[in-house]
């Protein structure tokens, strides 16, 4: 079982959903866990009748198991046990959070990989850095010399004045090691509209996403799963093909 954290104040629901679907399509068992304040998945992911009235539930959505309302990993384990499911049978738990409390409860300081997700909006960056400051403090409690390794994900738009190094500058006093290259996801190339369309279609459908968005998705999955990038792209093509004939 590997734990992957997606941390930040930016809306990451669809991004985490697409990543989870692609990884699940490689044959791995994945739980996408909504640990955000707004619990967006309660409203965008359909449930079985009566399930939405429960405070905690796990629902299968377009090939992905989505966990909603759980405050820590123990609660999720107990829930799965009550349903006759083995938590250890899953390969990945992918945690989407924008809360300090959930960073602590899901022990993201020890995650196999963490992704910091932000836009160039200054509020989003600064509030996100507050989360990273908390994450670093948690790390230093158990390892006084510890460094947090994290991948940077940026939703970008065509704003020429945006400072691509702003995040690094305001976080340079934190024990952070930025991993690899920045992962850039376009925000205004039609991808936002695709996300909303997919909410109404009840799918994590990647077919109409821009080429740039898909390229960033494949690189993100490569980091998490460790698979060859060309194989990941083949999986994504197959996901698109299957979706086309299931609509």
QUIBEL-V493621 format. One record per backbone hydrogen bond with DSSP energy under -1.0 kcal/mol. NH is the residue of the N-H (numbers start at 1). CO is the residue of the C=O. Records with the same first field share a line. If there is no record, write none. Layout:
NH: CO ; CO
//
This chain:
2: 91
4: 93
5: 113
6: 95
7: 115
8: 97
16: 12
17: 13
18: 14
19: 15
20: 16
21: 17
22: 18
23: 19
24: 20
25: 21
26: 23
27: 24
28: 23
31: 92
32: 65
33: 94
34: 67
35: 96
42: 39
43: 40
44: 40
45: 41
51: 48
53: 50
54: 51
57: 68
59: 66
61: 64
64: 61
65: 30
66: 59
67: 32
68: 57
76: 72
77: 73
78: 74
79: 75
80: 76
81: 77
82: 78
83: 79
84: 81
85: 80
89: 86
90: 87
91: 29
92: 29
93: 2
94: 31
95: 4
96: 33
97: 6
103: 99
104: 100
105: 101
106: 102
107: 104
108: 103
110: 107
111: 108
112: 3
113: 3
115: 5
116: 151
117: 7
118: 153
125: 121
126: 122
127: 123
128: 124
129: 125
130: 126
131: 127
132: 128
133: 129
134: 130
135: 131
136: 132
137: 133
138: 134
139: 135
140: 136
141: 137
143: 139
146: 143
148: 175
150: 177
151: 114
153: 116
154: 183
155: 118
156: 185
159: 157
162: 159
166: 163
169: 165
170: 166
174: 171
176: 174
177: 148
179: 150
183: 152
185: 154
187: 156
194: 190
195: 191
196: 192
197: 193
198: 194
199: 195
200: 196
201: 197
203: 198
209: 206
214: 210
215: 211
216: 212
217: 213
218: 214
219: 215
220: 216
221: 217
222: 218
223: 219
224: 220
225: 221
226: 222
232: 228
233: 229
234: 230
235: 231
236: 232
237: 233
238: 234
239: 235
240: 236
241: 237
242: 238
243: 239
244: 240
245: 241
//
